Amino acid sequence: MNSKHEIEIQISQTGEVKAHIKGIPGRGCSDVAKILKDIVGEVKSDTKTSEYYQPEPKIGIDIKH
């Protein structure tokens, strides 16, 4: 799994914003996209890459008594 997270943001001369979220699979990507939407405003399109459909990392905690 790619442990590097990136958000590539492009702003055109007309003010249109394009963002590409990299390194965050599944629901995590949607969470970041929602934050960007809250900052930028209206979303004209949303395209999910193959990375979105990759399994999310599992976090496990072992507790020993």
N, C-alpha and C positions, 0 to 999 in steps of 0.2 A: 504494500500500500504506500502511496505517496504521502509523506508526512509534511510536505510543504504546502501551505495554503496561500493562495494568491487571489486578489480581486483586481482584474484589469478594467480600468474605467476610461472610456473615450468620450469626450464632449465635443460635438461638432460646432461649427461657427453659428449654426442656428439654435444651439442650446440643447439639441437632442443628446441624450446620454445613453451610451451602450456599456453594459457591464458583463464581464465574463468571469465567472467564479470557478476557480481551479483548485483541485486537491481536497474538495469536501463532498463526499458522496451522499446521496439520499436526502433524508430529511434535514440534515445539517445545511445542505446547500439551499433548501427552501427557506430555512430560518434566516440565513444571510440575505437571501433575495428579498425577504419581507422587510428587513431592516433597511436595505437600499431603497425599496419602494417607499417606505415611510419618509426617507430623506429626500428623494427625488420627486416623488409624486406619481402621476399617471403612468401605467405600464401599457405600451402599445403592443408588445409581443413578448412571449416567453418561450424560449426554445431550450429543451433539456438535452444535454449531451449524454453520451454513453456512460460517462462518469457518474451521472445522477443515478443510474440504475445499478451501479455496483453496490454490493452489500456494505452496510454501515459497519464500522468497527465495533466490536463488542468489548465492553469493559467489564472485567470480572474482579471480584474482591473475595479473597479467601480469608475466612476468620477461623482461627484455631483456638480452642478453649484449653 
